[in-house]
Amino acid sequence: MASGEEDRRQHPRFLCAGEAEIRSLPSGYNRRGKISNLSLSGCLLDLGKGHSFIRAEAVEMTFTVRQLPLRVQGAIGAHHGETAVGVEFTLLTERGKLQLLQLIQELAEIIKNR
């Protein structure tokens, strides 16, 4: 699991690595980044310096973790330094929810077997 603030989170976050593309719904601005942790309710996304996403901005994100592509809508949460943002998932299809749950279970199983 990810270290830090997970004890106050609704769902535990799991360390992972994945590619992502995120797009602002209001402006259309998009950026590629890397996911570094994931939960049922959100993720941490490293976008590098110079991104212009703001807190509470509505976004659409496509990402791949462990070769499973997912598409979600969300909102920018806290900024983590100059390069990373938290993304809270706000809308998932039923299929997306099932895929995300399976992915989280797989990440948990990997940690359990270490």
N, CA, C and O atoms as CSV, one atom per row, in Angstrom:
chain,resi,resn,atom,element,x,y,z
A,1,MET,N,N,0.845,-1.184,0.000
A,1,MET,CA,C,0.000,0.000,0.000
A,1,MET,C,C,0.884,1.239,0.000
A,1,MET,O,O,2.057,1.196,0.370
A,2,ALA,N,N,0.292,2.321,-0.419
A,2,ALA,CA,C,1.008,3.593,-0.411
A,2,ALA,C,C,1.141,4.085,1.018
A,2,ALA,O,O,0.270,3.844,1.854
A,3,SER,N,N,2.226,4.769,1.288
A,3,SER,CA,C,2.398,5.302,2.636
A,3,SER,C,C,1.854,6.711,2.724
A,3,SER,O,O,1.584,7.345,1.704
A,4,GLY,N,N,1.692,7.202,3.943
A,4,GLY,CA,C,1.273,8.590,4.120
A,4,GLY,C,C,-0.090,8.712,4.729
A,4,GLY,O,O,-0.271,8.390,5.903
A,5,GLU,N,N,-1.072,9.175,3.955
A,5,GLU,CA,C,-2.358,9.585,4.488
A,5,GLU,C,C,-3.461,8.541,4.363
A,5,GLU,O,O,-4.628,8.862,4.587
A,6,GLU,N,N,-3.121,7.287,4.006
A,6,GLU,CA,C,-4.183,6.338,3.717
A,6,GLU,C,C,-5.104,6.042,4.881
A,6,GLU,O,O,-6.226,5.590,4.652
A,7,ASP,N,N,-4.681,6.277,6.151
A,7,ASP,CA,C,-5.560,5.947,7.269
A,7,ASP,C,C,-6.780,6.840,7.324
A,7,ASP,O,O,-7.762,6.479,7.973
A,8,ARG,N,N,-6.762,7.996,6.670
A,8,ARG,CA,C,-7.949,8.845,6.668
A,8,ARG,C,C,-8.730,8.748,5.355
A,8,ARG,O,O,-9.725,9.448,5.171
A,9,ARG,N,N,-8.289,7.899,4.463
A,9,ARG,CA,C,-8.951,7.706,3.173
A,9,ARG,C,C,-10.051,6.659,3.303
A,9,ARG,O,O,-10.005,5.782,4.166
A,10,GLN,N,N,-11.025,6.773,2.434
A,10,GLN,CA,C,-12.105,5.799,2.422
A,10,GLN,C,C,-11.619,4.443,1.897
A,10,GLN,O,O,-12.038,3.394,2.387
A,11,HIS,N,N,-10.729,4.476,0.893
A,11,HIS,CA,C,-10.206,3.250,0.288
A,11,HIS,C,C,-8.683,3.288,0.310
A,11,HIS,O,O,-8.095,4.339,0.057
A,12,PRO,N,N,-8.032,2.163,0.606
A,12,PRO,CA,C,-6.568,2.147,0.595
A,12,PRO,C,C,-6.030,2.346,-0.822
A,12,PRO,O,O,-6.643,1.922,-1.801
A,13,ARG,N,N,-4.879,2.995,-0.905
A,13,ARG,CA,C,-4.216,3.190,-2.192
A,13,ARG,C,C,-3.077,2.188,-2.303
A,13,ARG,O,O,-2.406,1.866,-1.323
A,14,PHE,N,N,-2.878,1.705,-3.519
A,14,PHE,CA,C,-1.846,0.718,-3.789
A,14,PHE,C,C,-0.836,1.288,-4.764
A,14,PHE,O,O,-1.198,1.876,-5.784
A,15,LEU,N,N,0.451,1.104,-4.436
A,15,LEU,CA,C,1.496,1.550,-5.335
A,15,LEU,C,C,1.386,0.792,-6.647
A,15,LEU,O,O,1.130,-0.412,-6.658
A,16,CYS,N,N,1.578,1.489,-7.734
A,16,CYS,CA,C,1.509,0.875,-9.052
A,16,CYS,C,C,2.233,1.786,-10.032
A,16,CYS,O,O,2.710,2.858,-9.661
A,17,ALA,N,N,2.309,1.362,-11.260
A,17,ALA,CA,C,2.900,2.183,-12.313
A,17,ALA,C,C,2.008,2.070,-13.538
A,17,ALA,O,O,1.587,0.975,-13.911
A,18,GLY,N,N,1.727,3.189,-14.152
A,18,GLY,CA,C,0.895,3.166,-15.339
A,18,GLY,C,C,0.959,4.475,-16.096
A,18,GLY,O,O,1.326,5.514,-15.547
A,19,GLU,N,N,0.605,4.409,-17.339
A,19,GLU,CA,C,0.563,5.586,-18.203
A,19,GLU,C,C,-0.848,6.169,-18.169
A,19,GLU,O,O,-1.827,5.440,-18.015
A,20,ALA,N,N,-0.938,7.481,-18.314
A,20,ALA,CA,C,-2.245,8.134,-18.278
A,20,ALA,C,C,-2.284,9.331,-19.213
A,20,ALA,O,O,-1.264,9.958,-19.499
A,21,GLU,N,N,-3.480,9.625,-19.677
A,21,GLU,CA,C,-3.730,10.873,-20.380
A,21,GLU,C,C,-4.939,11.506,-19.709
A,21,GLU,O,O,-5.960,10.850,-19.502
A,22,ILE,N,N,-4.815,12.783,-19.372
A,22,ILE,CA,C,-5.878,13.479,-18.651
A,22,ILE,C,C,-6.262,14.723,-19.441
A,22,ILE,O,O,-5.412,15.422,-19.993
A,23,ARG,N,N,-7.579,14.979,-19.480
A,23,ARG,CA,C,-8.085,16.120,-20.233
A,23,ARG,C,C,-9.068,16.902,-19.386
A,23,ARG,O,O,-9.961,16.332,-18.759
A,24,SER,N,N,-8.893,18.222,-19.375
A,24,SER,CA,C,-9.828,19.103,-18.680
A,24,SER,C,C,-11.136,19.132,-19.446
A,24,SER,O,O,-11.135,19.380,-20.652
A,25,LEU,N,N,-12.248,18.883,-18.778
A,25,LEU,CA,C,-13.547,18.951,-19.458
A,25,LEU,C,C,-13.930,20.392,-19.802
A,25,LEU,O,O,-14.488,20.615,-20.877
A,26,PRO,N,N,-13.656,21.391,-18.934
A,26,PRO,CA,C,-14.019,22.762,-19.303
A,26,PRO,C,C,-13.175,23.345,-20.446
A,26,PRO,O,O,-13.711,24.018,-21.327
A,27,SER,N,N,-11.870,23.093,-20.435
A,27,SER,CA,C,-11.000,23.774,-21.398
A,27,SER,C,C,-10.487,22.902,-22.535
A,27,SER,O,O,-10.076,23.427,-23.570
A,28,GLY,N,N,-10.503,21.588,-22.368
A,28,GLY,CA,C,-9.943,20.696,-23.372
A,28,GLY,C,C,-8.438,20.500,-23.244
A,28,GLY,O,O,-7.859,19.693,-23.971
A,29,TYR,N,N,-7.785,21.239,-22.316
A,29,TYR,CA,C,-6.343,21.093,-22.087
A,29,TYR,C,C,-6.067,19.644,-21.720
A,29,TYR,O,O,-6.783,19.057,-20.910
A,30,ASN,N,N,-5.012,19.057,-22.325
A,30,ASN,CA,C,-4.681,17.684,-21.954
A,30,ASN,C,C,-3.198,17.538,-21.708
A,30,ASN,O,O,-2.383,18.365,-22.118
A,31,ARG,N,N,-2.877,16.453,-21.022
A,31,ARG,CA,C,-1.494,16.213,-20.622
A,31,ARG,C,C,-1.321,14.720,-20.397
A,31,ARG,O,O,-2.247,14.040,-19.955
A,32,ARG,N,N,-0.149,14.218,-20.698
A,32,ARG,CA,C,0.201,12.830,-20.385
A,32,ARG,C,C,0.914,12.794,-19.045
A,32,ARG,O,O,1.594,13.746,-18.663
A,33,GLY,N,N,0.753,11.687,-18.336
A,33,GLY,CA,C,1.403,11.549,-17.048
A,33,GLY,C,C,1.565,10.099,-16.661
A,33,GLY,O,O,1.336,9.193,-17.463
A,34,LYS,N,N,1.965,9.891,-15.418
A,34,LYS,CA,C,2.187,8.550,-14.888
A,34,LYS,C,C,1.458,8.391,-13.554
A,34,LYS,O,O,1.557,9.241,-12.669
A,35,ILE,N,N,0.732,7.295,-13.431
A,35,ILE,CA,C,0.046,6.976,-12.180
A,35,ILE,C,C,1.056,6.310,-11.249
A,35,ILE,O,O,1.802,5.423,-11.663
A,36,SER,N,N,1.073,6.745,-9.990
A,36,SER,CA,C,1.985,6.121,-9.033
A,36,SER,C,C,1.255,5.390,-7.914
A,36,SER,O,O,1.849,4.544,-7.246
A,37,ASN,N,N,-0.026,5.700,-7.695
A,37,ASN,CA,C,-0.827,4.878,-6.791
A,37,ASN,C,C,-2.287,4.960,-7.206
A,37,ASN,O,O,-2.699,5.886,-7.904
A,38,LEU,N,N,-3.065,3.973,-6.764
A,38,LEU,CA,C,-4.432,3.808,-7.245
A,38,LEU,C,C,-5.311,3.241,-6.144
A,38,LEU,O,O,-4.875,2.399,-5.359
A,39,SER,N,N,-6.553,3.710,-6.093
A,39,SER,CA,C,-7.545,3.150,-5.177
A,39,SER,C,C,-8.871,3.064,-5.910
A,39,SER,O,O,-8.966,3.433,-7.080
A,40,LEU,N,N,-9.890,2.580,-5.225
A,40,LEU,CA,C,-11.224,2.516,-5.822
A,40,LEU,C,C,-11.814,3.904,-6.030
A,40,LEU,O,O,-12.758,4.065,-6.804
A,41,SER,N,N,-11.267,4.908,-5.347
A,41,SER,CA,C,-11.851,6.244,-5.445
A,41,SER,C,C,-10.950,7.278,-6.112
A,41,SER,O,O,-11.377,8.414,-6.317
A,42,GLY,N,N,-9.711,6.914,-6.457
A,42,GLY,CA,C,-8.855,7.901,-7.093
A,42,GLY,C,C,-7.443,7.413,-7.296
A,42,GLY,O,O,-7.130,6.241,-7.090
A,43,CYS,N,N,-6.590,8.346,-7.709
A,43,CYS,CA,C,-5.197,8.001,-7.969
A,43,CYS,C,C,-4.307,9.222,-7.786
A,43,CYS,O,O,-4.783,10.351,-7.673
A,44,LEU,N,N,-3.012,8.968,-7.760
A,44,LEU,CA,C,-2.022,10.029,-7.753
A,44,LEU,C,C,-1.379,10.032,-9.132
A,44,LEU,O,O,-0.898,9.004,-9.607
A,45,LEU,N,N,-1.377,11.183,-9.760
A,45,LEU,CA,C,-0.917,11.309,-11.134
A,45,LEU,C,C,0.227,12.315,-11.208
A,45,LEU,O,O,0.067,13.479,-10.840
A,46,ASP,N,N,1.377,11.859,-11.685
A,46,ASP,CA,C,2.536,12.742,-11.862
A,46,ASP,C,C,2.499,13.273,-13.288
A,46,ASP,O,O,2.583,12.511,-14.251
A,47,LEU,N,N,2.373,14.597,-13.409
A,47,LEU,CA,C,2.241,15.255,-14.706
A,47,LEU,C,C,3.492,16.018,-15.116
A,47,LEU,O,O,3.559,16.527,-16.235
A,48,GLY,N,N,4.472,16.107,-14.244
A,48,GLY,CA,C,5.656,16.905,-14.521
A,48,GLY,C,C,5.367,18.379,-14.267
A,48,GLY,O,O,4.221,18.778,-14.059
A,49,LYS,N,N,6.415,19.169,-14.289
A,49,LYS,CA,C,6.259,20.606,-14.029
A,49,LYS,C,C,5.505,21.283,-15.169
A,49,LYS,O,O,5.556,20.852,-16.321
A,50,GLY,N,N,4.813,22.344,-14.813
A,50,GLY,CA,C,4.177,23.181,-15.820
A,50,GLY,C,C,2.756,22.811,-16.195
A,50,GLY,O,O,2.199,23.398,-17.123
A,51,HIS,N,N,2.148,21.853,-15.500
A,51,HIS,CA,C,0.748,21.546,-15.814
A,51,HIS,C,C,-0.134,22.677,-15.283
A,51,HIS,O,O,0.263,23.414,-14.381
A,52,SER,N,N,-1.334,22.803,-15.853
A,52,SER,CA,C,-2.198,23.919,-15.432
A,52,SER,C,C,-3.533,23.456,-14.858
A,52,SER,O,O,-4.505,24.210,-14.874
A,53,PHE,N,N,-3.592,22.228,-14.352
A,53,PHE,CA,C,-4.835,21.754,-13.730
A,53,PHE,C,C,-5.020,22.432,-12.372
A,53,PHE,O,O,-4.056,22.648,-11.638
A,54,ILE,N,N,-6.266,22.762,-12.051
A,54,ILE,CA,C,-6.564,23.419,-10.783
A,54,ILE,C,C,-7.485,22.544,-9.941
A,54,ILE,O,O,-8.189,21.679,-10.463
A,55,ARG,N,N,-7.468,22.779,-8.649
A,55,ARG,CA,C,-8.286,22.011,-7.705
A,55,ARG,C,C,-9.757,22.072,-8.092
A,55,ARG,O,O,-10.266,23.139,-8.438
A,56,ALA,N,N,-10.433,20.947,-8.034
A,56,ALA,CA,C,-11.861,20.761,-8.315
A,56,ALA,C,C,-12.197,20.801,-9.804
A,56,ALA,O,O,-13.371,20.721,-10.167
A,57,GLU,N,N,-11.200,20.922,-10.666
A,57,GLU,CA,C,-11.445,20.941,-12.115
A,57,GLU,C,C,-11.942,19.564,-12.568
A,57,GLU,O,O,-11.370,18.540,-12.196
A,58,ALA,N,N,-12.997,19.549,-13.364
A,58,ALA,CA,C,-13.543,18.295,-13.904
A,58,ALA,C,C,-12.636,17.800,-15.029
A,58,ALA,O,O,-12.245,18.565,-15.911
A,59,VAL,N,N,-12.311,16.511,-14.983
A,59,VAL,CA,C,-11.402,15.924,-15.959
A,59,VAL,C,C,-11.918,14.584,-16.447
A,59,VAL,O,O,-12.748,13.943,-15.801
A,60,GLU,N,N,-11.413,14.178,-17.593
A,60,GLU,CA,C,-11.603,12.822,-18.092
A,60,GLU,C,C,-10.218,12.226,-18.217
A,60,GLU,O,O,-9.295,12.886,-18.693
A,61,MET,N,N,-10.068,10.991,-17.797
A,61,MET,CA,C,-8.749,10.382,-17.774
A,61,MET,C,C,-8.818,8.974,-18.335
A,61,MET,O,O,-9.726,8.205,-18.021
A,62,THR,N,N,-7.849,8.655,-19.162
A,62,THR,CA,C,-7.665,7.299,-19.665
A,62,THR,C,C,-6.312,6.833,-19.150
A,62,THR,O,O,-5.313,7.537,-19.299
A,63,PHE,N,N,-6.275,5.653,-18.546
A,63,PHE,CA,C,-5.002,5.161,-18.021
A,63,PHE,C,C,-4.906,3.659,-18.179
A,63,PHE,O,O,-5.902,2.953,-18.336
A,64,THR,N,N,-3.666,3.200,-18.132
A,64,THR,CA,C,-3.385,1.770,-18.237
A,64,THR,C,C,-2.470,1.370,-17.094
A,64,THR,O,O,-1.391,1.936,-16.917
A,65,VAL,N,N,-2.913,0.385,-16.318
A,65,VAL,CA,C,-2.112,-0.193,-15.241
A,65,VAL,C,C,-2.193,-1.701,-15.411
A,65,VAL,O,O,-3.282,-2.257,-15.551
A,66,ARG,N,N,-1.030,-2.370,-15.399
A,66,ARG,CA,C,-0.960,-3.824,-15.583
A,66,ARG,C,C,-1.679,-4.246,-16.863
A,66,ARG,O,O,-2.391,-5.250,-16.886
A,67,GLN,N,N,-1.488,-3.483,-17.903
A,67,GLN,CA,C,-2.010,-3.727,-19.246
A,67,GLN,C,C,-3.535,-3.673,-19.332
A,67,GLN,O,O,-4.115,-4.167,-20.299
A,68,LEU,N,N,-4.186,-3.084,-18.341
A,68,LEU,CA,C,-5.635,-2.929,-18.370
A,68,LEU,C,C,-5.975,-1.454,-18.573
A,68,LEU,O,O,-5.710,-0.635,-17.693
A,69,PRO,N,N,-6.559,-1.105,-19.722
A,69,PRO,CA,C,-6.939,0.294,-19.943
A,69,PRO,C,C,-8.280,0.612,-19.281
A,69,PRO,O,O,-9.220,-0.181,-19.337
A,70,LEU,N,N,-8.349,1.788,-18.654
A,70,LEU,CA,C,-9.581,2.243,-18.017
A,70,LEU,C,C,-9.822,3.694,-18.393
A,70,LEU,O,O,-8.884,4.446,-18.657
A,71,ARG,N,N,-11.095,4.077,-18.414
A,71,ARG,CA,C,-11.471,5.467,-18.697
A,71,ARG,C,C,-12.421,5.912,-17.598
A,71,ARG,O,O,-13.404,5.233,-17.304
A,72,VAL,N,N,-12.124,7.057,-16.994
A,72,VAL,CA,C,-12.920,7.559,-15.878
A,72,VAL,C,C,-13.104,9.065,-16.011
A,72,VAL,O,O,-12.339,9.744,-16.696
A,73,GLN,N,N,-14.129,9.568,-15.344
A,73,GLN,CA,C,-14.246,11.003,-15.153
A,73,GLN,C,C,-13.923,11.268,-13.699
A,73,GLN,O,O,-14.170,10.430,-12.832
A,74,GLY,N,N,-13.369,12.441,-13.439
A,74,GLY,CA,C,-12.978,12.743,-12.077
A,74,GLY,C,C,-12.843,14.232,-11.860
A,74,GLY,O,O,-13.265,15.049,-12.679
A,75,ALA,N,N,-12.245,14.557,-10.737
A,75,ALA,CA,C,-11.986,15.949,-10.373
A,75,ALA,C,C,-10.597,16.017,-9.756
A,75,ALA,O,O,-10.172,15.110,-9.041
A,76,ILE,N,N,-9.904,17.100,-10.046
A,76,ILE,CA,C,-8.583,17.297,-9.468
A,76,ILE,C,C,-8.750,17.561,-7.979
A,76,ILE,O,O,-9.536,18.417,-7.572
A,77,GLY,N,N,-8.005,16.818,-7.174
A,77,GLY,CA,C,-8.005,17.026,-5.732
A,77,GLY,C,C,-6.805,17.873,-5.361
A,77,GLY,O,O,-6.541,18.904,-5.981
A,78,ALA,N,N,-6.105,17.448,-4.380
A,78,ALA,CA,C,-4.942,18.201,-3.903
A,78,ALA,C,C,-3.789,18.145,-4.889
A,78,ALA,O,O,-3.617,17.170,-5.620
A,79,HIS,N,N,-3.003,19.217,-4.894
A,79,HIS,CA,C,-1.746,19.225,-5.634
A,79,HIS,C,C,-0.677,18.677,-4.702
A,79,HIS,O,O,-0.664,18.989,-3.511
A,80,HIS,N,N,0.208,17.871,-5.239
A,80,HIS,CA,C,1.306,17.285,-4.473
A,80,HIS,C,C,2.598,17.814,-5.073
A,80,HIS,O,O,3.109,17.272,-6.053
A,81,GLY,N,N,3.116,18.866,-4.480
A,81,GLY,CA,C,4.287,19.527,-5.034
A,81,GLY,C,C,3.932,20.222,-6.346
A,81,GLY,O,O,2.772,20.553,-6.593
A,82,GLU,N,N,4.928,20.434,-7.169
A,82,GLU,CA,C,4.718,21.135,-8.437
A,82,GLU,C,C,4.353,20.200,-9.578
A,82,GLU,O,O,3.982,20.655,-10.660
A,83,THR,N,N,4.455,18.895,-9.346
A,83,THR,CA,C,4.331,17.973,-10.473
A,83,THR,C,C,3.144,17.013,-10.408
A,83,THR,O,O,2.697,16.536,-11.452
A,84,ALA,N,N,2.628,16.719,-9.236
A,84,ALA,CA,C,1.613,15.672,-9.104
A,84,ALA,C,C,0.284,16.213,-8.583
A,84,ALA,O,O,0.235,17.195,-7.842
A,85,VAL,N,N,-0.790,15.541,-8.994
A,85,VAL,CA,C,-2.130,15.876,-8.516
A,85,VAL,C,C,-2.851,14.595,-8.111
A,85,VAL,O,O,-2.605,13.521,-8.659
A,86,GLY,N,N,-3.735,14.735,-7.150
A,86,GLY,CA,C,-4.644,13.660,-6.822
A,86,GLY,C,C,-5.868,13.806,-7.709
A,86,GLY,O,O,-6.352,14.917,-7.928
A,87,VAL,N,N,-6.367,12.696,-8.216
A,87,VAL,CA,C,-7.584,12.699,-9.031
A,87,VAL,C,C,-8.620,11.844,-8.315
A,87,VAL,O,O,-8.390,10.665,-8.046
A,88,GLU,N,N,-9.756,12.447,-8.011
A,88,GLU,CA,C,-10.870,11.719,-7.392
A,88,GLU,C,C,-11.794,11.251,-8.509
A,88,GLU,O,O,-12.250,12.055,-9.322
A,89,PHE,N,N,-12.070,9.948,-8.548
A,89,PHE,CA,C,-12.961,9.415,-9.573
A,89,PHE,C,C,-14.400,9.789,-9.230
A,89,PHE,O,O,-14.859,9.535,-8.117
A,90,THR,N,N,-15.109,10.388,-10.177
A,90,THR,CA,C,-16.488,10.816,-9.935
A,90,THR,C,C,-17.502,10.063,-10.782
A,90,THR,O,O,-18.682,10.019,-10.434
A,91,LEU,N,N,-17.060,9.465,-11.898
A,91,LEU,CA,C,-17.987,8.751,-12.769
A,91,LEU,C,C,-17.275,7.596,-13.447
A,91,LEU,O,O,-16.302,7.786,-14.178
A,92,LEU,N,N,-17.776,6.398,-13.190
A,92,LEU,CA,C,-17.279,5.179,-13.823
A,92,LEU,C,C,-18.477,4.412,-14.360
A,92,LEU,O,O,-19.531,4.384,-13.725
A,93,THR,N,N,-18.327,3.794,-15.519
A,93,THR,CA,C,-19.374,2.912,-16.010
A,93,THR,C,C,-19.401,1.668,-15.123
A,93,THR,O,O,-18.466,1.435,-14.357
A,94,GLU,N,N,-20.440,0.887,-15.217
A,94,GLU,CA,C,-20.498,-0.362,-14.443
A,94,GLU,C,C,-19.325,-1.260,-14.827
A,94,GLU,O,O,-18.698,-1.871,-13.961
A,95,ARG,N,N,-19.030,-1.340,-16.121
A,95,ARG,CA,C,-17.894,-2.137,-16.585
A,95,ARG,C,C,-16.589,-1.573,-16.018
A,95,ARG,O,O,-15.716,-2.329,-15.591
A,96,GLY,N,N,-16.459,-0.254,-16.015
A,96,GLY,CA,C,-15.272,0.391,-15.469
A,96,GLY,C,C,-15.105,0.108,-13.990
A,96,GLY,O,O,-13.993,-0.141,-13.525
A,97,LYS,N,N,-16.210,0.144,-13.242
A,97,LYS,CA,C,-16.149,-0.157,-11.801
A,97,LYS,C,C,-15.660,-1.582,-11.571
A,97,LYS,O,O,-14.823,-1.829,-10.703
A,98,LEU,N,N,-16.194,-2.523,-12.363
A,98,LEU,CA,C,-15.791,-3.923,-12.229
A,98,LEU,C,C,-14.316,-4.095,-12.574
A,98,LEU,O,O,-13.595,-4.799,-11.867
A,99,GLN,N,N,-13.858,-3.457,-13.655
A,99,GLN,CA,C,-12.454,-3.557,-14.043
A,99,GLN,C,C,-11.540,-2.941,-12.986
A,99,GLN,O,O,-10.491,-3.500,-12.668
A,100,LEU,N,N,-11.933,-1.802,-12.447
A,100,LEU,CA,C,-11.129,-1.149,-11.416
A,100,LEU,C,C,-11.067,-2.023,-10.166
A,100,LEU,O,O,-9.999,-2.170,-9.571
A,101,LEU,N,N,-12.181,-2.597,-9.766
A,101,LEU,CA,C,-12.200,-3.486,-8.603
A,101,LEU,C,C,-11.274,-4.683,-8.826
A,101,LEU,O,O,-10.523,-5.061,-7.927
A,102,GLN,N,N,-11.325,-5.274,-10.009
A,102,GLN,CA,C,-10.458,-6.418,-10.307
A,102,GLN,C,C,-8.988,-6.012,-10.283
A,102,GLN,O,O,-8.146,-6.758,-9.784
A,103,LEU,N,N,-8.680,-4.850,-10.812
A,103,LEU,CA,C,-7.309,-4.361,-10.803
A,103,LEU,C,C,-6.814,-4.128,-9.377
A,103,LEU,O,O,-5.693,-4.508,-9.040
A,104,ILE,N,N,-7.642,-3.507,-8.543
A,104,ILE,CA,C,-7.280,-3.264,-7.141
A,104,ILE,C,C,-7.065,-4.588,-6.417
A,104,ILE,O,O,-6.124,-4.721,-5.635
A,105,GLN,N,N,-7.920,-5.558,-6.671
A,105,GLN,CA,C,-7.763,-6.868,-6.041
A,105,GLN,C,C,-6.457,-7.530,-6.471
A,105,GLN,O,O,-5.793,-8.185,-5.668
A,106,GLU,N,N,-6.093,-7.356,-7.739
A,106,GLU,CA,C,-4.835,-7.902,-8.234
A,106,GLU,C,C,-3.644,-7.228,-7.553
A,106,GLU,O,O,-2.696,-7.902,-7.150
A,107,LEU,N,N,-3.691,-5.903,-7.425
A,107,LEU,CA,C,-2.610,-5.183,-6.740
A,107,LEU,C,C,-2.503,-5.620,-5.276
A,107,LEU,O,O,-1.400,-5.784,-4.755
A,108,ALA,N,N,-3.634,-5.804,-4.623
A,108,ALA,CA,C,-3.633,-6.257,-3.222
A,108,ALA,C,C,-3.041,-7.659,-3.112
A,108,ALA,O,O,-2.302,-7.951,-2.172
A,109,GLU,N,N,-3.360,-8.517,-4.060
A,109,GLU,CA,C,-2.843,-9.885,-4.049
A,109,GLU,C,C,-1.322,-9.896,-4.243
A,109,GLU,O,O,-0.619,-10.689,-3.616
A,110,ILE,N,N,-0.824,-9.021,-5.107
A,110,ILE,CA,C,0.620,-8.925,-5.325
A,110,ILE,C,C,1.326,-8.549,-4.029
A,110,ILE,O,O,2.350,-9.133,-3.677
A,111,ILE,N,N,0.768,-7.565,-3.321
A,111,ILE,CA,C,1.364,-7.129,-2.057
A,111,ILE,C,C,1.304,-8.258,-1.022
A,111,ILE,O,O,2.269,-8.493,-0.294
A,112,LYS,N,N,0.183,-8.940,-0.964
A,112,LYS,CA,C,-0.006,-10.021,0.004
A,112,LYS,C,C,1.024,-11.147,-0.204
A,112,LYS,O,O,1.483,-11.765,0.756
A,113,ASN,N,N,1.371,-11.396,-1.453
A,113,ASN,CA,C,2.279,-12.508,-1.778
A,113,ASN,C,C,3.759,-12.119,-1.761
A,113,ASN,O,O,4.611,-12.946,-2.087
A,114,ARG,N,N,4.071,-10.919,-1.401
A,114,ARG,CA,C,5.497,-10.496,-1.333
A,114,ARG,C,C,6.145,-11.020,-0.107
A,114,ARG,O,O,7.329,-10.771,0.120
